[in-house]
Amino acid sequence: MSWVSVVLLACLAVCVGAAAEVRDTLREQPPYPVWPDRFHAVSQQKRGEDLGIVDLYYDWPRGGNLNLIRQADGPIFDMEWGNGTSYVYTPATQKCKVVKFGVGLLPPDWLHGAQYLGRETVGLFECHKWQKGDSDAPGVPFVVYWDAVAEDAAQAQRRPVQWRFFDGMQFNVVYFTPHEAVPESVWQTPAYCFEQGEGEGGGRAEAAR
Ligand SMILES: *[C@@H]1O[C@H](CO)[C@@H](O)[C@H](O)[C@H]1NC(C)=O
């Protein structure tokens, strides 16, 4: 056997092996996670050493999502609407901030086209790991997302377990209740958000200046 054929055979072995690996990964890739139209998720929020509890109510038909951030001196409501306007208010102090973040509401299939990174165990859950989007930091994706491996592979809606943003903010989902709607009153933006128009420190805070 000439050295040329030895090199060719070696290459063949490596190339065929690599192709088989790619094929296996593709075969293993589950369907993209799809959120239910409505859900309630209770998460532990972690940013550095700061811990919090956040209730997320997601309601696609209504076009909004509400983050209820629980802290010692009363909850903060962060109401995000599909038109890109957020109202962040604290009933305890009746302060409200109107924020324009311009992204709008994530659709239930926002993870479509995410890159699949294989399986990983997170806490008690065997998970599929995904990443999506880019951030300003080179090589850091916008979000990394873990969802529990479904018993039934065809099941399109699976339980989210954890997600982490490029800035280190991380959410561990403790409870996840699909299709839970919140009482109508919770969606009402309080009047003090509209008292002094929009802008940073609107409402009472603006009036105090
Ligand atoms: C955005 O939508 C919400 C809910 O429908 C509404 O209360 C708010 O006024 C809208 N804001 C703008 C700037 O259109």
The ligand as an SDF file (V2000), in Angstrom:
LIG
                    3D

 14 14  0  0  0  0  0  0  0  0999 V2000
  -49.6820   49.4930   24.6410 C   0  0  0  0  0  0  0  0  0  0  0  0
  -50.6890   48.5470   24.9130 O   0  0  0  0  0  0  0  0  0  0  0  0
  -51.3020   48.6640   26.1860 C   0  0  0  0  0  0  0  0  0  0  0  0
  -52.2770   47.5150   26.3620 C   0  0  0  0  0  0  0  0  0  0  0  0
  -53.1570   47.4140   25.3120 O   0  0  0  0  0  0  0  0  0  0  0  0
  -51.9590   50.0260   26.3180 C   0  0  0  0  0  0  0  0  0  0  0  0
  -52.5130   50.1680   27.6110 O   0  0  0  0  0  0  0  0  0  0  0  0
  -50.9290   51.1160   26.0740 C   0  0  0  0  0  0  0  0  0  0  0  0
  -51.5400   52.3690   26.1040 O   0  0  0  0  0  0  0  0  0  0  0  0
  -50.2180   50.9180   24.7400 C   0  0  0  0  0  0  0  0  0  0  0  0
  -49.1590   51.8950   24.6350 N   0  0  0  0  0  0  0  0  0  0  0  0
  -48.9080   52.5530   23.5180 C   0  0  0  0  0  0  0  0  0  0  0  0
  -47.7870   53.5440   23.5640 C   0  0  0  0  0  0  0  0  0  0  0  0
  -49.5510   52.3550   22.4800 O   0  0  0  0  0  0  0  0  0  0  0  0
  1  2  1  0
  1 10  1  0
  2  3  1  0
  3  4  1  0
  3  6  1  0
  4  5  1  0
  6  7  1  0
  6  8  1  0
  8  9  1  0
  8 10  1  0
 10 11  1  0
 11 12  1  0
 12 13  1  0
 12 14  2  0
M  END
$$$$
